[in-house]
């Protein structure tokens, strides 16, 4: 014989979707809430997804502005730089180019110079060389080996833009 309670089937429970708490990461927060009971014990109204994404976007924007201001402060006073080719000589595997660079700025700095053929041709070969540290108002002369122009001395020009 069966008991009267055995014939009644237990009601089937449907599980509602859940997600982790946006503050502490605890599992089991209902889909219509953002915070768990521990993070929101008074059950205050919860932030919407738009508010959360807006706060994140604002934080990223502020960070980019801070980086731009800091970057500008770091490079302020560097350059402009004036560069000229003093001499070109044959060397093993290319040319030895003697370059003179003047720092017209108020801060010590180094720059990247671009050596090209003179007169410059559209689409012509260029090679970059790194200038040493130059004190403000000082002129530095250095020699760089370049390989893009062959090993026969030719007329070269140099451009040393400010960073």
C-alpha positions as CSV (number, residue, x, y, z in Angstrom):
1,X,0.0,0.0,0.0
2,X,1.2,3.5,-0.7
3,X,1.0,6.3,1.6
4,X,-1.1,9.4,0.8
5,X,2.1,11.6,0.8
6,X,4.0,9.4,-1.6
7,X,1.5,9.9,-4.4
8,X,1.8,13.7,-4.4
9,X,4.9,14.6,-6.6
10,X,7.2,17.3,-5.2
11,X,6.7,20.6,-7.1
12,X,9.5,21.2,-9.6
13,X,11.6,24.2,-8.8
14,X,12.9,26.4,-11.6
15,X,16.2,28.0,-11.1
16,X,16.5,31.6,-11.8
17,X,19.7,32.9,-13.5
18,X,22.3,34.3,-11.2
19,X,25.7,36.0,-11.5
20,X,28.6,36.9,-9.2
21,X,28.4,40.1,-7.0
22,X,29.9,43.0,-8.8
23,X,31.7,44.2,-5.7
24,X,33.0,41.0,-3.9
25,X,32.5,38.3,-6.6
26,X,30.2,36.0,-4.4
27,X,28.1,33.7,-6.5
28,X,24.3,33.4,-6.5
29,X,23.2,37.0,-6.9
30,X,19.8,37.2,-8.7
31,X,19.9,38.6,-12.3
32,X,17.9,41.7,-11.3
33,X,20.4,42.7,-8.6
34,X,24.0,43.7,-8.8
35,X,25.2,43.3,-5.2
36,X,24.9,40.3,-2.8
37,X,23.2,40.5,0.7
38,X,26.6,41.1,2.3
39,X,27.6,44.0,0.1
40,X,24.1,45.6,0.2
41,X,22.6,44.6,3.6
42,X,20.0,47.4,3.6
43,X,18.8,46.4,0.2
44,X,19.3,49.9,-1.2
45,X,18.6,50.5,-4.9
46,X,21.4,48.9,-7.0
47,X,23.4,50.6,-9.7
48,X,22.3,49.9,-13.2
49,X,24.6,48.4,-15.8
50,X,24.7,51.8,-17.6
51,X,25.9,53.5,-14.4
52,X,28.6,50.9,-13.9
53,X,29.8,51.2,-17.5
54,X,29.6,55.0,-17.4
55,X,31.8,55.1,-14.3
56,X,34.4,52.8,-16.0
57,X,34.4,54.9,-19.1
58,X,34.8,58.1,-17.1
59,X,37.7,56.5,-15.2
60,X,39.4,55.5,-18.5
61,X,38.9,59.0,-19.9
62,X,40.4,60.6,-16.8
63,X,43.4,58.3,-16.9
64,X,44.1,59.2,-20.6
65,X,44.0,62.9,-19.8
66,X,46.3,62.4,-16.8
67,X,48.7,60.5,-19.1
68,X,48.6,63.2,-21.7
69,X,49.4,65.9,-19.2
70,X,52.2,63.9,-17.6
71,X,53.7,63.0,-21.0
72,X,53.6,66.7,-22.0
73,X,55.3,67.7,-18.8
74,X,58.1,65.1,-19.4
75,X,58.9,66.3,-22.9
76,X,58.5,70.0,-22.3
77,X,61.6,71.9,-23.1
78,X,63.2,69.3,-25.4
79,X,64.1,70.5,-28.8
80,X,63.9,71.7,-31.4
81,X,67.0,70.1,-32.8
82,X,69.0,71.3,-35.7
83,X,71.0,68.7,-37.6
84,X,73.5,68.7,-40.4
85,X,75.8,66.2,-42.2
86,X,79.4,67.1,-41.6
87,X,81.1,64.3,-43.5
88,X,80.5,61.0,-45.3
89,X,83.1,58.3,-45.6
90,X,83.3,54.7,-46.9
91,X,83.3,52.0,-44.2
92,X,82.8,48.3,-44.1
93,X,79.3,47.5,-45.3
94,X,78.1,51.0,-45.8
95,X,78.9,54.6,-45.0
96,X,80.2,56.4,-41.9
97,X,78.2,59.6,-41.6
98,X,79.4,62.3,-39.3
99,X,76.4,64.3,-38.0
100,X,76.3,67.5,-35.9
101,X,73.1,68.1,-33.8
102,X,72.3,71.2,-31.8
103,X,69.7,71.2,-28.9
104,X,67.9,74.5,-29.1
105,X,65.6,73.5,-26.1
106,X,65.9,74.1,-22.4
107,X,66.2,70.5,-21.3
108,X,68.9,67.9,-22.0
109,X,67.6,65.3,-24.4
110,X,68.3,62.8,-27.1
111,X,66.6,62.6,-30.5
112,X,66.3,60.3,-33.4
113,X,67.7,61.6,-36.7
114,X,66.7,60.5,-40.1
115,X,69.5,60.3,-42.8
116,X,68.3,60.5,-46.4
117,X,69.8,61.2,-49.8
118,X,70.4,64.8,-50.8
119,X,68.5,66.1,-52.7
120,X,65.6,64.2,-51.2
121,X,63.6,62.0,-53.5
122,X,60.0,61.1,-52.9
123,X,60.0,57.5,-51.6
124,X,63.8,57.6,-51.3
125,X,65.7,55.5,-48.8
126,X,65.9,56.8,-45.2
127,X,67.7,55.4,-42.2
128,X,67.2,56.4,-38.6
129,X,70.1,56.9,-36.2
130,X,70.0,57.7,-32.5
131,X,71.8,60.9,-31.3
132,X,73.5,60.9,-27.9
133,X,72.3,63.0,-25.0
134,X,72.6,66.7,-25.8
135,X,72.7,69.4,-23.1
136,X,70.5,72.5,-23.7
137,X,72.1,74.9,-26.1
138,X,75.0,72.5,-26.8
139,X,76.2,70.9,-30.1
140,X,77.2,67.3,-30.4
141,X,79.1,65.7,-33.2
142,X,78.9,61.9,-33.7
143,X,79.4,59.3,-36.4
144,X,76.8,56.7,-37.4
145,X,77.2,53.8,-39.8
146,X,74.4,53.6,-42.3
147,X,73.8,50.7,-44.8
148,X,70.9,51.8,-46.9
149,X,72.8,54.0,-49.3
150,X,75.5,51.6,-50.5
151,X,79.2,51.9,-49.9
152,X,80.0,54.7,-52.4
153,X,80.0,58.2,-50.7
154,X,77.0,60.3,-51.9
155,X,75.4,63.5,-50.7
156,X,73.3,62.9,-47.6
157,X,71.0,65.1,-45.5
158,X,69.7,64.7,-41.9
159,X,66.5,65.6,-40.2
160,X,66.4,65.6,-36.4
161,X,62.8,66.4,-35.3
162,X,61.8,67.1,-31.7
163,X,60.1,64.2,-29.9
